[in-house]
Amino acid sequence: MFVRLFRGTGTGLFFLILLTAAALWASSYLNPVTINTATASDPMPLWSVMTSMMNHSPKAQVIVSFILMVLIALVLIRFNISEFFINRRTFLPGILYILLYSVFPLQMVFNPALPAALLIIIALWRMVQSYRQNGVAYNFFDAALLVSTASLFYADAIWFLLLVFIGTMLLRSPDIREIVVSLIGALLPYTILYAVWYLTNKDIIDLNVLIINNLFENAPEVHWSRTTIILLGVLLINVFAGLYSVVADMSTKKVKSRKTFSMLLWLLTIALAVFIAVPSASLEIMAIVAMPSAFIISNYYVFSRKLLVPEILFGLLIVMIIIARIWQ
């Protein structure tokens, strides 16, 4: 029922997705709380600007976070429709992103990883568009610029520059010029940041300390409830089923689709590695992890030969999210 409902397209389904998102965020809007997800005493510069604008308005923080989440969901849908790597026009990636992001509502109300995630997925889209492009693909300059800018909101986004350099190898024939333009794109936002910092008579050492603290200070301790652990188990079953489906069907996909899914798998791998290995990364990174996961699960739901299993898995995911909200 759920998979059949959401795997299509249409205006009615679009509004149903918005209604679902609003329902999941209703409690956050009605009882807004200010949650500090930053590990360092001072956030990254661009995120500092956003927080200072809405520091005394928890409801405004919830609204902005909600809009960013919906924007990411829409970009995911448009990304697939444009590049057609799932080979079906479907709203599933959008609804799944909203559901997956909502797994940890208490820890992720006003989240610096949200604007970073939006920039990272647009960067990935730009890289995929470079496939079979003649000459030097300056898409990688754009992608590196976007990811580097994302790190000015959320410091741990800097590690996703690795995805850009993987893209120069995976999507293109190796070309030193594309690696060079990627490096230039990665350095440009920080060059501007340091220039502005210097011109406003601020101490460069303070900026260095700020960046290092945001990258390497320990994140707040996470407490896992039994309900959350069960929900994560259901989510992992969905992801593993999706991964098996993607790997099993990889040889039957077109070359561009294979390369796009390979990039998504790299995005997921880097995100999980950052969560495990980087001390400053915590549950907020779900904003990034949920993007490739949504595509991987969507591909499984769309092309599963026996629809009963995806229906059960999707239903379990929805039921557990509701239960976790009640017992949060």
For each residue, the residues with C-beta under 8 A, 3 or more apart:
1: 4 5 311 315
2: 5 6 311 314 315 318
3: 6 7 92 301 307 310 311 314
4: 1 7 8 307 311
5: 1 2 8 13 16
6: 2 3 13 17 90 91 92 95
7: 3 4 88 90 91 92 298 301 302
8: 4 5 13 90 91
9: 13 14 89 90 91
10: 13 14
11: 14 15
12: 15 16
13: 5 6 8 9 10 16 17 91
14: 9 10 11 17 18 91
15: 11 12 18 19
16: 5 12 13 19 20
17: 6 13 14 20 21 73 91 94 95 98
18: 14 15 21 22 70
19: 15 16 22 23
20: 16 17 23 24 95 98 99
21: 17 18 24 25 66 69 70 73 98
22: 18 19 25 26 66
23: 19 20 26
24: 20 21 98 99 102 105 321 325
25: 21 22 28 29 62 66 102
26: 22 23 29 30
27: 30 31 105 325
28: 25 31 32 33 62 66 105 109
29: 25 26 32 59 62 63 66
30: 26 27
31: 27 28
32: 28 29 58 59 61 62 109
33: 28 58 106 109
34: 58 61 109 110
35: 106 107 108 109 110
36: 220
37: 107 108 110 111 112 113 220 282 284
38: 41 42 43 47 112 214
39: 213 214 217 218 219 220 279 280 282
40: 43 210 213 214 217 280
41: 38 213
42: 38 48 210 213
43: 38 40 47 48 51 112 214
44: 47 48 112 151 152 153 154 155 210 211 214
45: 48 49 152 193 210
46: 49 50 115 149 152 153
47: 38 43 44 50 51 112 115 152 153 154
48: 42 43 44 45 51 52
49: 45 46 52 53
50: 46 47 53 54 64 115 153
51: 43 47 48 54 55 110
52: 48 49 55
53: 49 50
54: 50 51 57 60 61 64 110
55: 51 52
56:
57: 54 60 61
58: 32 33 34 61 62 109
59: 29 32 62 63
60: 54 57 63 64
61: 32 34 54 57 58 64 65 109 110
62: 25 28 29 32 58 59 65 66 109 110
63: 29 59 60 66 67
64: 50 54 60 61 67 68 110
65: 61 62 68 69 108 109 110 111 114
66: 21 22 25 28 29 62 63 69 70
67: 63 64 70 71
68: 64 65 71 72 114 115 118
69: 21 65 66 72 73 97 98 101 114 287
70: 18 21 66 67 73 74 98
71: 67 68 74 75 118
72: 68 69 75 76 97 101 114 117 118 121 287 291
73: 17 21 69 70 76 77 93 94 95 97 98
74: 70 71 77 78 94
75: 71 72 78 79 118 121 122 125
76: 72 73 79 80 93 94 97 121 291 294 295
77: 73 74 80 81 90 91 93 94
78: 74 75 81 82
79: 75 76 82 83 93 121 124 125
80: 76 77 83 84 85 86 89 90 93 295 298
81: 77 78 84 89
82: 78 79 125
83: 79 80 125 128 129 256 260
84: 80 81 87 89 257
85: 80 128 253 256 257 260 261 295
86: 80 90 93 257 295 298 299 302
87: 84 253 254 257
88: 7 302 303
89: 9 80 81 84
90: 6 7 8 9 77 80 86 93 298 302
91: 6 7 8 9 13 14 17 77 94 95
92: 3 6 7 95 96 294 297 298 301 302
93: 73 76 77 79 80 86 90 96 97 294 295 298
94: 17 73 74 76 77 91 97 98 294
95: 6 17 20 73 91 92 98 99
96: 92 93 99 100 290 293 294 297 298
97: 69 72 73 76 93 94 100 101 290 291 294
98: 17 20 21 24 69 70 73 94 95 101 102
99: 20 24 95 96 102 103 317 318 321
100: 96 97 103 235 286 289 290 293 294
101: 69 72 97 98 108 286 287 290
102: 24 25 98 99 105 321
103: 99 100 228 231 232 235 286 321 324
104: 107 108 228 283 286
105: 24 27 28 102 108 109 325 328
106: 33 35 109 328
107: 35 37 104 222 282 283 284
108: 35 37 65 101 104 105 111 283 284 286 287
109: 28 32 33 34 35 58 61 62 65 105 106
110: 34 35 37 51 54 61 62 64 65
111: 37 65 108 114 284 287
112: 37 38 43 44 47 115 116 153 154 284
113: 37 116 117 153 154 156 157 284 285 286 287 288
114: 65 68 69 72 111 117 118 287
115: 46 47 50 68 112 118 119 150 153 154
116: 112 113 119 120 150 151 153 154 157 287 288
117: 72 113 114 120 121 150 287 288 291
118: 68 71 72 75 114 115 121 122
119: 115 116 122 123 146 147 149 150 153 157
120: 116 117 123 124 146 147 150 157 160 163 267 288 291
121: 72 75 76 79 117 118 124 125 291
122: 75 118 119 125 126 146
123: 119 120 126 127 142 143 144 146 147 150 160 163 164
124: 79 120 121 127 128 143 163 167 263 264 267
125: 75 79 82 83 121 122 128 129
126: 122 123 129 130 139 140 142 143 146
127: 123 124 130 139 140 143 163 164 167 171 263
128: 83 85 124 125 131 171 256 259 260 263
129: 83 125 126 133 139
130: 126 127 133 137 139 140 167 171 172
131: 128 171 172 256 259
132: 256
133: 129 130 137 139
134:
135:
136: 175 177 178 181
137: 130 133 140 172 178
138: 141 142 181
139: 126 127 129 130 133 142 143
140: 126 127 130 137 143 144 164 167 168 178 179 181 182 185
141: 138 144 145 181 182 184 185
142: 123 126 138 139 145 146 185
143: 123 124 126 127 139 140 146 147 164 167 182 185
144: 123 140 141 147 148 161 164 181 182 183 184 185 186
145: 141 142 148 149 185 186 188 189
146: 119 120 122 123 126 142 143 149 150
147: 119 120 123 143 144 150 151 157 158 160 161 163 164 186
148: 144 145 151 152 158 161 185 186 187 188 189 190
149: 46 119 145 146 152 153 189
150: 115 116 117 119 120 123 146 147 153 154 157 160
151: 44 116 147 148 154 155 156 157 158 189
152: 44 45 46 47 148 149 189 193
153: 44 46 47 50 112 113 115 116 119 149 150 157
154: 44 47 112 113 115 116 150 151 157 284
155: 44 151 158 211 214 215 280
156: 113 151 159 215 274 278 280 281 285
157: 113 116 119 120 147 150 151 153 154 160 288
158: 147 148 151 155 161 215
159: 156 162 270 273 274 278
160: 120 123 147 150 157 163 164 267 270 271 288
161: 144 147 148 158 164 165 186
162: 159 165 166 270
163: 120 123 124 127 147 160 166 167 263 266 267 270
164: 123 127 140 143 144 147 160 161 167 168 182 185 186
165: 161 162 168 169 179 182
166: 162 163 169 170 263 266
167: 124 127 130 140 143 163 164 170 171 172 263
168: 140 164 165 171 172 174 175 178 179 182
169: 165 166 172 174
170: 166 167 259 262 263 266
171: 127 128 130 131 167 168 259 263
172: 130 131 137 167 168 169 175 178
173:
174: 168 169
175: 136 168 172 178 179
176: 179 180
177: 136 180 181
178: 136 137 140 168 172 175 181 182
179: 140 165 168 175 176 182 183
180: 176 177 183 184
181: 136 138 140 141 144 177 178 184 185
182: 140 141 143 144 164 165 168 178 179 185 186
183: 144 179 180 186 187
184: 141 144 180 181 187 188
185: 140 141 142 143 144 145 148 164 181 182 188
186: 144 145 147 148 161 164 182 183 189 190
187: 148 183 184 190 191
188: 145 148 184 185 191 192
189: 145 148 149 151 152 186 192 193
190: 148 186 187 193 194
191: 187 188 194 195
192: 188 189 195 196
193: 45 152 189 190 196 197 207
194: 190 191 197 198 204 207
195: 191 192 198 199
196: 192 193 199 200
197: 193 194 200 202 204 207
198: 194 195 201 202 204
199: 195 196
200: 196 197
201: 198
202: 197 198 206 207
203: 206 207
204: 194 197 198 207 208
205: 208 209
206: 202 203 209 210
207: 193 194 197 202 203 204 210 211
208: 204 205 211 212
209: 205 206 212 213
210: 40 42 44 45 206 207 213 214
211: 44 155 207 208 214 215
212: 208 209 215 216
213: 39 40 41 42 209 210 216 217
214: 38 39 40 43 44 155 210 211 217 280
215: 155 156 158 211 212 278 280
216: 212 213 278 279 280
217: 39 40 213 214 279 280
218: 39 279 280
219: 39 222 279 280 281 282
220: 36 37 39 282
221:
222: 107 219 282 283
223:
224: 228 229
225: 228 229 324 327 328
226: 229 230
227: 230 231 320 323 324 327 328
228: 103 104 224 225 231 232 324
229: 224 225 226 232 233
230: 226 227 233 234 320
231: 103 227 228 234 235 320 321 323 324
232: 103 228 229 235 236
233: 229 230 236 237
234: 230 231 237 238 313 316 317 320
235: 100 103 231 232 238 239 293 317
236: 232 233 239 240
237: 233 234 240 241 313
238: 234 235 241 242 297 300 313 314 317
239: 235 236 242 243 293 296 297
240: 236 237 243 244
241: 237 238 244 245 297 300 309 310 313
242: 238 239 245 246 293 296 297 298 299 300
243: 239 240 246 247 265 296
244: 240 241 247 248 300
245: 241 242 248 249 296 299 300 303 304
246: 242 243 249 250 261 265 296 299 300
247: 243 244 250
248: 244 245
249: 245 246 252 253 299 303
250: 246 247 253 258 261
251:
252: 249
253: 85 87 249 250 257 258 261
254: 87 257 258
255: 258 259
256: 83 85 128 131 132 259 260
257: 84 85 86 87 253 254 260 261
258: 250 253 254 255 261 262
259: 128 131 170 171 255 256 262 263
260: 83 85 128 256 257 263 264
261: 85 246 250 253 257 258 264 265 295 296 299
262: 170 258 259 265 266
263: 124 127 128 163 166 167 170 171 259 260 266 267
264: 124 260 261 267 268 291 292 295 296
265: 243 246 261 262 268 269 292 296
266: 163 166 170 262 263 269 270
267: 120 124 160 163 263 264 270 271 288 291 292
268: 264 265 271 272 289 292 293 296
269: 265 266 272 273
270: 159 160 162 163 266 267 273 274
271: 160 267 268 274 275 285 288 289 292
272: 268 269 275 276 289
273: 159 269 270 276 277
274: 156 159 270 271 277 278 281 285
275: 271 272 278 281 282 285 289
276: 272 273
277: 273 274
278: 156 159 215 216 274 275 281
279: 39 216 217 218 219
280: 39 40 155 156 214 215 216 217 218 219
281: 156 219 274 275 278 284 285
282: 37 39 107 219 220 222 275 285
283: 104 107 108 222 286
284: 37 107 108 111 112 113 154 281 287
285: 113 156 271 274 275 281 282 288 289
286: 100 101 103 104 108 113 283 289 290
287: 69 72 101 108 111 113 114 116 117 284 290 291
288: 113 116 117 120 157 160 267 271 285 291
289: 100 268 271 272 275 285 286 292 293
290: 96 97 100 101 286 287 293 294
291: 72 76 97 117 120 121 264 267 287 288 294 295
292: 264 265 267 268 271 289 295 296
293: 96 100 235 239 242 268 289 290 296 297
294: 76 92 93 94 96 97 100 290 291 297 298
295: 76 80 85 86 93 261 264 291 292 298 299
296: 239 242 243 245 246 261 264 265 268 292 293 299 300
297: 92 96 238 239 241 242 293 294 300 301
298: 7 80 86 90 92 93 96 242 294 295 301 302
299: 86 242 245 246 249 261 295 296 302 303
300: 238 241 242 244 245 246 296 297 303 304 310
301: 3 7 92 297 298 304 310 314
302: 7 86 88 90 92 298 299
303: 88 245 249 299 300
304: 245 300 301 307 309 310
305:
306: 309
307: 3 4 304 310 311
308: 311 312
309: 241 304 306 312 313
310: 3 241 300 301 304 307 313 314
311: 1 2 3 4 307 308 314 315
312: 308 309 315 316
313: 234 237 238 241 309 310 316 317
314: 2 3 238 301 310 311 317 318
315: 1 2 311 312 318 319
316: 234 312 313 319 320
317: 99 234 235 238 313 314 320 321
318: 2 99 314 315 321 322
319: 315 316 322 323
320: 227 230 231 234 316 317 323 324
321: 24 99 102 103 231 317 318 324 325
322: 318 319 325 326
323: 227 231 319 320 326 327
324: 103 225 227 228 231 320 321 327 328
325: 24 27 105 321 322 328
326: 322 323
327: 225 227 323 324
328: 105 106 225 227 324 325
